[in-house]
Amino acid sequence: MFKIRNVKMEDLPQLVAIEQLCFSEEEAATEAAFTKRIQMIPDSFFVAEENGEIVGFVNGPVIETAYITDDLFRHSEKNPATGGHQSILGLAVHPQFQNRGIASKLLMHLEKEARLRQRETITLTCKENLIGYYEKYGYINKGISSSAHAGEIWYNMVKELS
């Protein structure tokens, strides 16, 4: 059984390792980006832990707009106490722990926290093959994103919370 908790700086090596297993080198967040997110947005950065080992995580800052912009992958600011749009920059589960419901539990935990803080929406970008996955959780495909992150085509997915 795993538990979900807020991120801590000592989680950094395991986070980087999982990120590199789950994303291409161009897509993956860097150690520096994770360090900044841990420092700036620990209130919206959650890890799933099993027997003291991190098996997955979800993270993203609260932003003013309904869609993710590429600058967010490099720059983080502290989250406002309430309001705004909860973004998801990363949702990853170690390959050995996939298909056990961990990603969905992380999504639900982030949503619960976003509702408590009266966020308007949860917003993320995903590749075309994951649109159906997010639609199962109530996200709506808002079309192709302006993001050019890693040279890929991304789709804006938004879940209304109000």
MODELLER restraints for C-alpha pairs under 7 A, 6 or more apart:
rsr = mdl.restraints
at = mdl.atoms
rsr.add(forms.Gaussian(group=physical.xy_distance, feature=features.Distance(at['CA:1:A'], at['CA:50:A']), mean=6.28, stdev=0.5))
rsr.add(forms.Gaussian(group=physical.xy_distance, feature=features.Distance(at['CA:2:A'], at['CA:48:A']), mean=6.26, stdev=0.5))
rsr.add(forms.Gaussian(group=physical.xy_distance, feature=features.Distance(at['CA:2:A'], at['CA:49:A']), mean=5.25, stdev=0.5))
rsr.add(forms.Gaussian(group=physical.xy_distance, feature=features.Distance(at['CA:2:A'], at['CA:50:A']), mean=4.38, stdev=0.5))
rsr.add(forms.Gaussian(group=physical.xy_distance, feature=features.Distance(at['CA:3:A'], at['CA:48:A']), mean=5.56, stdev=0.5))
rsr.add(forms.Gaussian(group=physical.xy_distance, feature=features.Distance(at['CA:3:A'], at['CA:49:A']), mean=5.33, stdev=0.5))
rsr.add(forms.Gaussian(group=physical.xy_distance, feature=features.Distance(at['CA:3:A'], at['CA:50:A']), mean=6.58, stdev=0.5))
rsr.add(forms.Gaussian(group=physical.xy_distance, feature=features.Distance(at['CA:4:A'], at['CA:46:A']), mean=6.50, stdev=0.5))
rsr.add(forms.Gaussian(group=physical.xy_distance, feature=features.Distance(at['CA:4:A'], at['CA:47:A']), mean=5.55, stdev=0.5))
rsr.add(forms.Gaussian(group=physical.xy_distance, feature=features.Distance(at['CA:4:A'], at['CA:48:A']), mean=4.46, stdev=0.5))
rsr.add(forms.Gaussian(group=physical.xy_distance, feature=features.Distance(at['CA:4:A'], at['CA:49:A']), mean=6.25, stdev=0.5))
rsr.add(forms.Gaussian(group=physical.xy_distance, feature=features.Distance(at['CA:5:A'], at['CA:46:A']), mean=5.52, stdev=0.5))
rsr.add(forms.Gaussian(group=physical.xy_distance, feature=features.Distance(at['CA:5:A'], at['CA:47:A']), mean=5.59, stdev=0.5))
rsr.add(forms.Gaussian(group=physical.xy_distance, feature=features.Distance(at['CA:5:A'], at['CA:48:A']), mean=6.69, stdev=0.5))
rsr.add(forms.Gaussian(group=physical.xy_distance, feature=features.Distance(at['CA:6:A'], at['CA:42:A']), mean=6.22, stdev=0.5))
rsr.add(forms.Gaussian(group=physical.xy_distance, feature=features.Distance(at['CA:6:A'], at['CA:43:A']), mean=6.66, stdev=0.5))
rsr.add(forms.Gaussian(group=physical.xy_distance, feature=features.Distance(at['CA:6:A'], at['CA:45:A']), mean=5.94, stdev=0.5))
rsr.add(forms.Gaussian(group=physical.xy_distance, feature=features.Distance(at['CA:6:A'], at['CA:46:A']), mean=4.53, stdev=0.5))
rsr.add(forms.Gaussian(group=physical.xy_distance, feature=features.Distance(at['CA:6:A'], at['CA:47:A']), mean=6.19, stdev=0.5))
rsr.add(forms.Gaussian(group=physical.xy_distance, feature=features.Distance(at['CA:7:A'], at['CA:38:A']), mean=6.59, stdev=0.5))
rsr.add(forms.Gaussian(group=physical.xy_distance, feature=features.Distance(at['CA:7:A'], at['CA:42:A']), mean=5.86, stdev=0.5))
rsr.add(forms.Gaussian(group=physical.xy_distance, feature=features.Distance(at['CA:7:A'], at['CA:45:A']), mean=5.74, stdev=0.5))
rsr.add(forms.Gaussian(group=physical.xy_distance, feature=features.Distance(at['CA:7:A'], at['CA:46:A']), mean=5.38, stdev=0.5))
rsr.add(forms.Gaussian(group=physical.xy_distance, feature=features.Distance(at['CA:7:A'], at['CA:47:A']), mean=5.85, stdev=0.5))
rsr.add(forms.Gaussian(group=physical.xy_distance, feature=features.Distance(at['CA:8:A'], at['CA:38:A']), mean=6.75, stdev=0.5))
rsr.add(forms.Gaussian(group=physical.xy_distance, feature=features.Distance(at['CA:9:A'], at['CA:38:A']), mean=6.30, stdev=0.5))
rsr.add(forms.Gaussian(group=physical.xy_distance, feature=features.Distance(at['CA:14:A'], at['CA:54:A']), mean=6.47, stdev=0.5))
rsr.add(forms.Gaussian(group=physical.xy_distance, feature=features.Distance(at['CA:16:A'], at['CA:31:A']), mean=6.12, stdev=0.5))
rsr.add(forms.Gaussian(group=physical.xy_distance, feature=features.Distance(at['CA:18:A'], at['CA:93:A']), mean=6.93, stdev=0.5))
rsr.add(forms.Gaussian(group=physical.xy_distance, feature=features.Distance(at['CA:18:A'], at['CA:94:A']), mean=5.46, stdev=0.5))
rsr.add(forms.Gaussian(group=physical.xy_distance, feature=features.Distance(at['CA:19:A'], at['CA:28:A']), mean=5.91, stdev=0.5))
rsr.add(forms.Gaussian(group=physical.xy_distance, feature=features.Distance(at['CA:19:A'], at['CA:29:A']), mean=6.92, stdev=0.5))
rsr.add(forms.Gaussian(group=physical.xy_distance, feature=features.Distance(at['CA:19:A'], at['CA:92:A']), mean=6.65, stdev=0.5))
rsr.add(forms.Gaussian(group=physical.xy_distance, feature=features.Distance(at['CA:20:A'], at['CA:28:A']), mean=6.10, stdev=0.5))
rsr.add(forms.Gaussian(group=physical.xy_distance, feature=features.Distance(at['CA:22:A'], at['CA:92:A']), mean=6.39, stdev=0.5))
rsr.add(forms.Gaussian(group=physical.xy_distance, feature=features.Distance(at['CA:26:A'], at['CA:150:A']), mean=4.95, stdev=0.5))
rsr.add(forms.Gaussian(group=physical.xy_distance, feature=features.Distance(at['CA:27:A'], at['CA:149:A']), mean=6.92, stdev=0.5))
rsr.add(forms.Gaussian(group=physical.xy_distance, feature=features.Distance(at['CA:27:A'], at['CA:150:A']), mean=5.22, stdev=0.5))
rsr.add(forms.Gaussian(group=physical.xy_distance, feature=features.Distance(at['CA:33:A'], at['CA:74:A']), mean=6.12, stdev=0.5))
rsr.add(forms.Gaussian(group=physical.xy_distance, feature=features.Distance(at['CA:36:A'], at['CA:76:A']), mean=6.68, stdev=0.5))
rsr.add(forms.Gaussian(group=physical.xy_distance, feature=features.Distance(at['CA:37:A'], at['CA:76:A']), mean=6.20, stdev=0.5))
rsr.add(forms.Gaussian(group=physical.xy_distance, feature=features.Distance(at['CA:40:A'], at['CA:76:A']), mean=6.44, stdev=0.5))
rsr.add(forms.Gaussian(group=physical.xy_distance, feature=features.Distance(at['CA:40:A'], at['CA:77:A']), mean=5.87, stdev=0.5))
rsr.add(forms.Gaussian(group=physical.xy_distance, feature=features.Distance(at['CA:40:A'], at['CA:78:A']), mean=4.96, stdev=0.5))
rsr.add(forms.Gaussian(group=physical.xy_distance, feature=features.Distance(at['CA:41:A'], at['CA:61:A']), mean=6.19, stdev=0.5))
rsr.add(forms.Gaussian(group=physical.xy_distance, feature=features.Distance(at['CA:41:A'], at['CA:78:A']), mean=5.65, stdev=0.5))
rsr.add(forms.Gaussian(group=physical.xy_distance, feature=features.Distance(at['CA:41:A'], at['CA:79:A']), mean=6.25, stdev=0.5))
rsr.add(forms.Gaussian(group=physical.xy_distance, feature=features.Distance(at['CA:44:A'], at['CA:59:A']), mean=5.83, stdev=0.5))
rsr.add(forms.Gaussian(group=physical.xy_distance, feature=features.Distance(at['CA:44:A'], at['CA:60:A']), mean=6.20, stdev=0.5))
rsr.add(forms.Gaussian(group=physical.xy_distance, feature=features.Distance(at['CA:44:A'], at['CA:61:A']), mean=6.59, stdev=0.5))
rsr.add(forms.Gaussian(group=physical.xy_distance, feature=features.Distance(at['CA:45:A'], at['CA:58:A']), mean=5.89, stdev=0.5))
rsr.add(forms.Gaussian(group=physical.xy_distance, feature=features.Distance(at['CA:45:A'], at['CA:59:A']), mean=4.18, stdev=0.5))
rsr.add(forms.Gaussian(group=physical.xy_distance, feature=features.Distance(at['CA:45:A'], at['CA:60:A']), mean=6.54, stdev=0.5))
rsr.add(forms.Gaussian(group=physical.xy_distance, feature=features.Distance(at['CA:46:A'], at['CA:57:A']), mean=5.57, stdev=0.5))
rsr.add(forms.Gaussian(group=physical.xy_distance, feature=features.Distance(at['CA:46:A'], at['CA:58:A']), mean=5.45, stdev=0.5))
rsr.add(forms.Gaussian(group=physical.xy_distance, feature=features.Distance(at['CA:46:A'], at['CA:59:A']), mean=6.30, stdev=0.5))
rsr.add(forms.Gaussian(group=physical.xy_distance, feature=features.Distance(at['CA:47:A'], at['CA:54:A']), mean=6.55, stdev=0.5))
rsr.add(forms.Gaussian(group=physical.xy_distance, feature=features.Distance(at['CA:47:A'], at['CA:56:A']), mean=5.77, stdev=0.5))
rsr.add(forms.Gaussian(group=physical.xy_distance, feature=features.Distance(at['CA:47:A'], at['CA:57:A']), mean=4.19, stdev=0.5))
rsr.add(forms.Gaussian(group=physical.xy_distance, feature=features.Distance(at['CA:47:A'], at['CA:58:A']), mean=6.58, stdev=0.5))
rsr.add(forms.Gaussian(group=physical.xy_distance, feature=features.Distance(at['CA:48:A'], at['CA:54:A']), mean=5.79, stdev=0.5))
rsr.add(forms.Gaussian(group=physical.xy_distance, feature=features.Distance(at['CA:48:A'], at['CA:55:A']), mean=5.67, stdev=0.5))
rsr.add(forms.Gaussian(group=physical.xy_distance, feature=features.Distance(at['CA:48:A'], at['CA:56:A']), mean=5.06, stdev=0.5))
rsr.add(forms.Gaussian(group=physical.xy_distance, feature=features.Distance(at['CA:48:A'], at['CA:57:A']), mean=5.83, stdev=0.5))
rsr.add(forms.Gaussian(group=physical.xy_distance, feature=features.Distance(at['CA:49:A'], at['CA:55:A']), mean=5.63, stdev=0.5))
rsr.add(forms.Gaussian(group=physical.xy_distance, feature=features.Distance(at['CA:55:A'], at['CA:93:A']), mean=5.77, stdev=0.5))
rsr.add(forms.Gaussian(group=physical.xy_distance, feature=features.Distance(at['CA:55:A'], at['CA:94:A']), mean=5.32, stdev=0.5))
rsr.add(forms.Gaussian(group=physical.xy_distance, feature=features.Distance(at['CA:55:A'], at['CA:97:A']), mean=6.50, stdev=0.5))
rsr.add(forms.Gaussian(group=physical.xy_distance, feature=features.Distance(at['CA:56:A'], at['CA:92:A']), mean=5.39, stdev=0.5))
rsr.add(forms.Gaussian(group=physical.xy_distance, feature=features.Distance(at['CA:56:A'], at['CA:93:A']), mean=3.96, stdev=0.5))
rsr.add(forms.Gaussian(group=physical.xy_distance, feature=features.Distance(at['CA:56:A'], at['CA:94:A']), mean=5.88, stdev=0.5))
rsr.add(forms.Gaussian(group=physical.xy_distance, feature=features.Distance(at['CA:57:A'], at['CA:91:A']), mean=5.76, stdev=0.5))
rsr.add(forms.Gaussian(group=physical.xy_distance, feature=features.Distance(at['CA:57:A'], at['CA:92:A']), mean=5.58, stdev=0.5))
rsr.add(forms.Gaussian(group=physical.xy_distance, feature=features.Distance(at['CA:57:A'], at['CA:93:A']), mean=6.56, stdev=0.5))
rsr.add(forms.Gaussian(group=physical.xy_distance, feature=features.Distance(at['CA:57:A'], at['CA:106:A']), mean=6.91, stdev=0.5))
rsr.add(forms.Gaussian(group=physical.xy_distance, feature=features.Distance(at['CA:58:A'], at['CA:88:A']), mean=6.92, stdev=0.5))
rsr.add(forms.Gaussian(group=physical.xy_distance, feature=features.Distance(at['CA:58:A'], at['CA:90:A']), mean=5.46, stdev=0.5))
rsr.add(forms.Gaussian(group=physical.xy_distance, feature=features.Distance(at['CA:58:A'], at['CA:91:A']), mean=4.35, stdev=0.5))
rsr.add(forms.Gaussian(group=physical.xy_distance, feature=features.Distance(at['CA:58:A'], at['CA:92:A']), mean=6.64, stdev=0.5))
rsr.add(forms.Gaussian(group=physical.xy_distance, feature=features.Distance(at['CA:58:A'], at['CA:106:A']), mean=6.30, stdev=0.5))
rsr.add(forms.Gaussian(group=physical.xy_distance, feature=features.Distance(at['CA:59:A'], at['CA:88:A']), mean=5.55, stdev=0.5))
rsr.add(forms.Gaussian(group=physical.xy_distance, feature=features.Distance(at['CA:59:A'], at['CA:89:A']), mean=5.91, stdev=0.5))
rsr.add(forms.Gaussian(group=physical.xy_distance, feature=features.Distance(at['CA:59:A'], at['CA:90:A']), mean=5.44, stdev=0.5))
rsr.add(forms.Gaussian(group=physical.xy_distance, feature=features.Distance(at['CA:59:A'], at['CA:91:A']), mean=6.77, stdev=0.5))
rsr.add(forms.Gaussian(group=physical.xy_distance, feature=features.Distance(at['CA:60:A'], at['CA:86:A']), mean=6.91, stdev=0.5))
rsr.add(forms.Gaussian(group=physical.xy_distance, feature=features.Distance(at['CA:60:A'], at['CA:87:A']), mean=4.96, stdev=0.5))
rsr.add(forms.Gaussian(group=physical.xy_distance, feature=features.Distance(at['CA:60:A'], at['CA:88:A']), mean=4.40, stdev=0.5))
rsr.add(forms.Gaussian(group=physical.xy_distance, feature=features.Distance(at['CA:60:A'], at['CA:89:A']), mean=4.84, stdev=0.5))
rsr.add(forms.Gaussian(group=physical.xy_distance, feature=features.Distance(at['CA:60:A'], at['CA:90:A']), mean=6.79, stdev=0.5))
rsr.add(forms.Gaussian(group=physical.xy_distance, feature=features.Distance(at['CA:61:A'], at['CA:76:A']), mean=6.77, stdev=0.5))
rsr.add(forms.Gaussian(group=physical.xy_distance, feature=features.Distance(at['CA:61:A'], at['CA:79:A']), mean=6.23, stdev=0.5))
rsr.add(forms.Gaussian(group=physical.xy_distance, feature=features.Distance(at['CA:61:A'], at['CA:86:A']), mean=6.26, stdev=0.5))
rsr.add(forms.Gaussian(group=physical.xy_distance, feature=features.Distance(at['CA:61:A'], at['CA:87:A']), mean=5.64, stdev=0.5))
rsr.add(forms.Gaussian(group=physical.xy_distance, feature=features.Distance(at['CA:62:A'], at['CA:79:A']), mean=5.35, stdev=0.5))
rsr.add(forms.Gaussian(group=physical.xy_distance, feature=features.Distance(at['CA:62:A'], at['CA:84:A']), mean=5.96, stdev=0.5))
rsr.add(forms.Gaussian(group=physical.xy_distance, feature=features.Distance(at['CA:62:A'], at['CA:85:A']), mean=5.27, stdev=0.5))
rsr.add(forms.Gaussian(group=physical.xy_distance, feature=features.Distance(at['CA:62:A'], at['CA:86:A']), mean=4.37, stdev=0.5))
rsr.add(forms.Gaussian(group=physical.xy_distance, feature=features.Distance(at['CA:62:A'], at['CA:87:A']), mean=5.77, stdev=0.5))
rsr.add(forms.Gaussian(group=physical.xy_distance, feature=features.Distance(at['CA:63:A'], at['CA:84:A']), mean=5.69, stdev=0.5))
rsr.add(forms.Gaussian(group=physical.xy_distance, feature=features.Distance(at['CA:63:A'], at['CA:85:A']), mean=5.16, stdev=0.5))
rsr.add(forms.Gaussian(group=physical.xy_distance, feature=features.Distance(at['CA:63:A'], at['CA:86:A']), mean=6.39, stdev=0.5))
rsr.add(forms.Gaussian(group=physical.xy_distance, feature=features.Distance(at['CA:63:A'], at['CA:87:A']), mean=6.75, stdev=0.5))
rsr.add(forms.Gaussian(group=physical.xy_distance, feature=features.Distance(at['CA:64:A'], at['CA:84:A']), mean=5.22, stdev=0.5))
rsr.add(forms.Gaussian(group=physical.xy_distance, feature=features.Distance(at['CA:64:A'], at['CA:85:A']), mean=6.10, stdev=0.5))
rsr.add(forms.Gaussian(group=physical.xy_distance, feature=features.Distance(at['CA:65:A'], at['CA:85:A']), mean=6.58, stdev=0.5))
rsr.add(forms.Gaussian(group=physical.xy_distance, feature=features.Distance(at['CA:66:A'], at['CA:85:A']), mean=6.08, stdev=0.5))
rsr.add(forms.Gaussian(group=physical.xy_distance, feature=features.Distance(at['CA:66:A'], at['CA:123:A']), mean=6.45, stdev=0.5))
rsr.add(forms.Gaussian(group=physical.xy_distance, feature=features.Distance(at['CA:67:A'], at['CA:123:A']), mean=6.17, stdev=0.5))
rsr.add(forms.Gaussian(group=physical.xy_distance, feature=features.Distance(at['CA:67:A'], at['CA:156:A']), mean=6.71, stdev=0.5))
rsr.add(forms.Gaussian(group=physical.xy_distance, feature=features.Distance(at['CA:68:A'], at['CA:87:A']), mean=6.88, stdev=0.5))
rsr.add(forms.Gaussian(group=physical.xy_distance, feature=features.Distance(at['CA:68:A'], at['CA:124:A']), mean=6.48, stdev=0.5))
rsr.add(forms.Gaussian(group=physical.xy_distance, feature=features.Distance(at['CA:69:A'], at['CA:147:A']), mean=6.08, stdev=0.5))
rsr.add(forms.Gaussian(group=physical.xy_distance, feature=features.Distance(at['CA:70:A'], at['CA:147:A']), mean=5.70, stdev=0.5))
rsr.add(forms.Gaussian(group=physical.xy_distance, feature=features.Distance(at['CA:70:A'], at['CA:149:A']), mean=6.22, stdev=0.5))
rsr.add(forms.Gaussian(group=physical.xy_distance, feature=features.Distance(at['CA:81:A'], at['CA:117:A']), mean=6.73, stdev=0.5))
rsr.add(forms.Gaussian(group=physical.xy_distance, feature=features.Distance(at['CA:82:A'], at['CA:117:A']), mean=4.76, stdev=0.5))
rsr.add(forms.Gaussian(group=physical.xy_distance, feature=features.Distance(at['CA:82:A'], at['CA:118:A']), mean=5.58, stdev=0.5))
rsr.add(forms.Gaussian(group=physical.xy_distance, feature=features.Distance(at['CA:82:A'], at['CA:119:A']), mean=6.40, stdev=0.5))
rsr.add(forms.Gaussian(group=physical.xy_distance, feature=features.Distance(at['CA:83:A'], at['CA:117:A']), mean=6.57, stdev=0.5))
rsr.add(forms.Gaussian(group=physical.xy_distance, feature=features.Distance(at['CA:83:A'], at['CA:118:A']), mean=5.19, stdev=0.5))
rsr.add(forms.Gaussian(group=physical.xy_distance, feature=features.Distance(at['CA:83:A'], at['CA:119:A']), mean=4.39, stdev=0.5))
rsr.add(forms.Gaussian(group=physical.xy_distance, feature=features.Distance(at['CA:83:A'], at['CA:120:A']), mean=6.30, stdev=0.5))
rsr.add(forms.Gaussian(group=physical.xy_distance, feature=features.Distance(at['CA:84:A'], at['CA:119:A']), mean=5.13, stdev=0.5))
rsr.add(forms.Gaussian(group=physical.xy_distance, feature=features.Distance(at['CA:84:A'], at['CA:120:A']), mean=5.84, stdev=0.5))
rsr.add(forms.Gaussian(group=physical.xy_distance, feature=features.Distance(at['CA:85:A'], at['CA:119:A']), mean=5.43, stdev=0.5))
rsr.add(forms.Gaussian(group=physical.xy_distance, feature=features.Distance(at['CA:85:A'], at['CA:120:A']), mean=5.41, stdev=0.5))
rsr.add(forms.Gaussian(group=physical.xy_distance, feature=features.Distance(at['CA:85:A'], at['CA:121:A']), mean=5.00, stdev=0.5))
rsr.add(forms.Gaussian(group=physical.xy_distance, feature=features.Distance(at['CA:85:A'], at['CA:122:A']), mean=5.80, stdev=0.5))
rsr.add(forms.Gaussian(group=physical.xy_distance, feature=features.Distance(at['CA:85:A'], at['CA:123:A']), mean=6.82, stdev=0.5))
rsr.add(forms.Gaussian(group=physical.xy_distance, feature=features.Distance(at['CA:86:A'], at['CA:114:A']), mean=6.59, stdev=0.5))
rsr.add(forms.Gaussian(group=physical.xy_distance, feature=features.Distance(at['CA:86:A'], at['CA:119:A']), mean=6.35, stdev=0.5))
rsr.add(forms.Gaussian(group=physical.xy_distance, feature=features.Distance(at['CA:86:A'], at['CA:121:A']), mean=6.17, stdev=0.5))
rsr.add(forms.Gaussian(group=physical.xy_distance, feature=features.Distance(at['CA:86:A'], at['CA:122:A']), mean=4.63, stdev=0.5))
rsr.add(forms.Gaussian(group=physical.xy_distance, feature=features.Distance(at['CA:86:A'], at['CA:123:A']), mean=6.16, stdev=0.5))
rsr.add(forms.Gaussian(group=physical.xy_distance, feature=features.Distance(at['CA:87:A'], at['CA:122:A']), mean=5.60, stdev=0.5))
rsr.add(forms.Gaussian(group=physical.xy_distance, feature=features.Distance(at['CA:87:A'], at['CA:123:A']), mean=4.71, stdev=0.5))
rsr.add(forms.Gaussian(group=physical.xy_distance, feature=features.Distance(at['CA:87:A'], at['CA:124:A']), mean=5.66, stdev=0.5))
rsr.add(forms.Gaussian(group=physical.xy_distance, feature=features.Distance(at['CA:88:A'], at['CA:123:A']), mean=6.25, stdev=0.5))
rsr.add(forms.Gaussian(group=physical.xy_distance, feature=features.Distance(at['CA:88:A'], at['CA:124:A']), mean=5.00, stdev=0.5))
rsr.add(forms.Gaussian(group=physical.xy_distance, feature=features.Distance(at['CA:89:A'], at['CA:124:A']), mean=6.63, stdev=0.5))
rsr.add(forms.Gaussian(group=physical.xy_distance, feature=features.Distance(at['CA:91:A'], at['CA:103:A']), mean=7.00, stdev=0.5))
rsr.add(forms.Gaussian(group=physical.xy_distance, feature=features.Distance(at['CA:93:A'], at['CA:103:A']), mean=6.50, stdev=0.5))
rsr.add(forms.Gaussian(group=physical.xy_distance, feature=features.Distance(at['CA:115:A'], at['CA:161:A']), mean=6.64, stdev=0.5))
rsr.add(forms.Gaussian(group=physical.xy_distance, feature=features.Distance(at['CA:119:A'], at['CA:161:A']), mean=6.92, stdev=0.5))
rsr.add(forms.Gaussian(group=physical.xy_distance, feature=features.Distance(at['CA:120:A'], at['CA:160:A']), mean=6.39, stdev=0.5))
rsr.add(forms.Gaussian(group=physical.xy_distance, feature=features.Distance(at['CA:120:A'], at['CA:161:A']), mean=5.48, stdev=0.5))
rsr.add(forms.Gaussian(group=physical.xy_distance, feature=features.Distance(at['CA:120:A'], at['CA:162:A']), mean=6.05, stdev=0.5))
rsr.add(forms.Gaussian(group=physical.xy_distance, feature=features.Distance(at['CA:121:A'], at['CA:158:A']), mean=6.55, stdev=0.5))
rsr.add(forms.Gaussian(group=physical.xy_distance, feature=features.Distance(at['CA:121:A'], at['CA:159:A']), mean=5.38, stdev=0.5))
rsr.add(forms.Gaussian(group=physical.xy_distance, feature=features.Distance(at['CA:121:A'], at['CA:160:A']), mean=4.52, stdev=0.5))
rsr.add(forms.Gaussian(group=physical.xy_distance, feature=features.Distance(at['CA:121:A'], at['CA:161:A']), mean=5.10, stdev=0.5))
rsr.add(forms.Gaussian(group=physical.xy_distance, feature=features.Distance(at['CA:122:A'], at['CA:158:A']), mean=5.74, stdev=0.5))
rsr.add(forms.Gaussian(group=physical.xy_distance, feature=features.Distance(at['CA:122:A'], at['CA:159:A']), mean=5.15, stdev=0.5))
rsr.add(forms.Gaussian(group=physical.xy_distance, feature=features.Distance(at['CA:122:A'], at['CA:160:A']), mean=6.72, stdev=0.5))
rsr.add(forms.Gaussian(group=physical.xy_distance, feature=features.Distance(at['CA:123:A'], at['CA:157:A']), mean=5.78, stdev=0.5))
rsr.add(forms.Gaussian(group=physical.xy_distance, feature=features.Distance(at['CA:123:A'], at['CA:158:A']), mean=4.53, stdev=0.5))
rsr.add(forms.Gaussian(group=physical.xy_distance, feature=features.Distance(at['CA:123:A'], at['CA:159:A']), mean=6.48, stdev=0.5))
rsr.add(forms.Gaussian(group=physical.xy_distance, feature=features.Distance(at['CA:124:A'], at['CA:156:A']), mean=6.04, stdev=0.5))
rsr.add(forms.Gaussian(group=physical.xy_distance, feature=features.Distance(at['CA:124:A'], at['CA:157:A']), mean=5.35, stdev=0.5))
rsr.add(forms.Gaussian(group=physical.xy_distance, feature=features.Distance(at['CA:124:A'], at['CA:158:A']), mean=6.59, stdev=0.5))
rsr.add(forms.Gaussian(group=physical.xy_distance, feature=features.Distance(at['CA:125:A'], at['CA:154:A']), mean=5.64, stdev=0.5))
rsr.add(forms.Gaussian(group=physical.xy_distance, feature=features.Distance(at['CA:125:A'], at['CA:155:A']), mean=5.15, stdev=0.5))
rsr.add(forms.Gaussian(group=physical.xy_distance, feature=features.Distance(at['CA:125:A'], at['CA:156:A']), mean=4.72, stdev=0.5))
rsr.add(forms.Gaussian(group=physical.xy_distance, feature=features.Distance(at['CA:125:A'], at['CA:157:A']), mean=5.80, stdev=0.5))
rsr.add(forms.Gaussian(group=physical.xy_distance, feature=features.Distance(at['CA:126:A'], at['CA:154:A']), mean=5.21, stdev=0.5))
rsr.add(forms.Gaussian(group=physical.xy_distance, feature=features.Distance(at['CA:126:A'], at['CA:155:A']), mean=5.31, stdev=0.5))
rsr.add(forms.Gaussian(group=physical.xy_distance, feature=features.Distance(at['CA:126:A'], at['CA:156:A']), mean=6.94, stdev=0.5))
rsr.add(forms.Gaussian(group=physical.xy_distance, feature=features.Distance(at['CA:127:A'], at['CA:153:A']), mean=6.48, stdev=0.5))
rsr.add(forms.Gaussian(group=physical.xy_distance, feature=features.Distance(at['CA:127:A'], at['CA:154:A']), mean=4.95, stdev=0.5))
rsr.add(forms.Gaussian(group=physical.xy_distance, feature=features.Distance(at['CA:127:A'], at['CA:155:A']), mean=6.10, stdev=0.5))
rsr.add(forms.Gaussian(group=physical.xy_distance, feature=features.Distance(at['CA:128:A'], at['CA:155:A']), mean=6.70, stdev=0.5))
rsr.add(forms.Gaussian(group=physical.xy_distance, feature=features.Distance(at['CA:131:A'], at['CA:141:A']), mean=7.00, stdev=0.5))
rsr.add(forms.Gaussian(group=physical.xy_distance, feature=features.Distance(at['CA:138:A'], at['CA:159:A']), mean=6.03, stdev=0.5))
rsr.add(forms.Gaussian(group=physical.xy_distance, feature=features.Distance(at['CA:139:A'], at['CA:157:A']), mean=5.67, stdev=0.5))
rsr.add(forms.Gaussian(group=physical.xy_distance, feature=features.Distance(at['CA:139:A'], at['CA:158:A']), mean=5.06, stdev=0.5))
rsr.add(forms.Gaussian(group=physical.xy_distance, feature=features.Distance(at['CA:139:A'], at['CA:159:A']), mean=4.40, stdev=0.5))
rsr.add(forms.Gaussian(group=physical.xy_distance, feature=features.Distance(at['CA:140:A'], at['CA:157:A']), mean=5.36, stdev=0.5))
rsr.add(forms.Gaussian(group=physical.xy_distance, feature=features.Distance(at['CA:140:A'], at['CA:158:A']), mean=5.26, stdev=0.5))
rsr.add(forms.Gaussian(group=physical.xy_distance, feature=features.Distance(at['CA:140:A'], at['CA:159:A']), mean=6.21, stdev=0.5))
rsr.add(forms.Gaussian(group=physical.xy_distance, feature=features.Distance(at['CA:141:A'], at['CA:155:A']), mean=6.87, stdev=0.5))
rsr.add(forms.Gaussian(group=physical.xy_distance, feature=features.Distance(at['CA:141:A'], at['CA:156:A']), mean=5.97, stdev=0.5))
rsr.add(forms.Gaussian(group=physical.xy_distance, feature=features.Distance(at['CA:141:A'], at['CA:157:A']), mean=4.72, stdev=0.5))
rsr.add(forms.Gaussian(group=physical.xy_distance, feature=features.Distance(at['CA:141:A'], at['CA:158:A']), mean=6.75, stdev=0.5))
rsr.add(forms.Gaussian(group=physical.xy_distance, feature=features.Distance(at['CA:142:A'], at['CA:156:A']), mean=5.19, stdev=0.5))
rsr.add(forms.Gaussian(group=physical.xy_distance, feature=features.Distance(at['CA:142:A'], at['CA:157:A']), mean=5.83, stdev=0.5))
rsr.add(forms.Gaussian(group=physical.xy_distance, feature=features.Distance(at['CA:143:A'], at['CA:155:A']), mean=5.46, stdev=0.5))
rsr.add(forms.Gaussian(group=physical.xy_distance, feature=features.Distance(at['CA:143:A'], at['CA:156:A']), mean=5.71, stdev=0.5))
rsr.add(forms.Gaussian(group=physical.xy_distance, feature=features.Distance(at['CA:144:A'], at['CA:154:A']), mean=5.87, stdev=0.5))
rsr.add(forms.Gaussian(group=physical.xy_distance, feature=features.Distance(at['CA:144:A'], at['CA:155:A']), mean=4.37, stdev=0.5))
rsr.add(forms.Gaussian(group=physical.xy_distance, feature=features.Distance(at['CA:144:A'], at['CA:156:A']), mean=6.06, stdev=0.5))
rsr.add(forms.Gaussian(group=physical.xy_distance, feature=features.Distance(at['CA:145:A'], at['CA:154:A']), mean=5.39, stdev=0.5))
rsr.add(forms.Gaussian(group=physical.xy_distance, feature=features.Distance(at['CA:145:A'], at['CA:155:A']), mean=4.99, stdev=0.5))
rsr.add(forms.Gaussian(group=physical.xy_distance, feature=features.Distance(at['CA:145:A'], at['CA:156:A']), mean=5.25, stdev=0.5))
rsr.add(forms.Gaussian(group=physical.xy_distance, feature=features.Distance(at['CA:147:A'], at['CA:154:A']), mean=6.59, stdev=0.5))
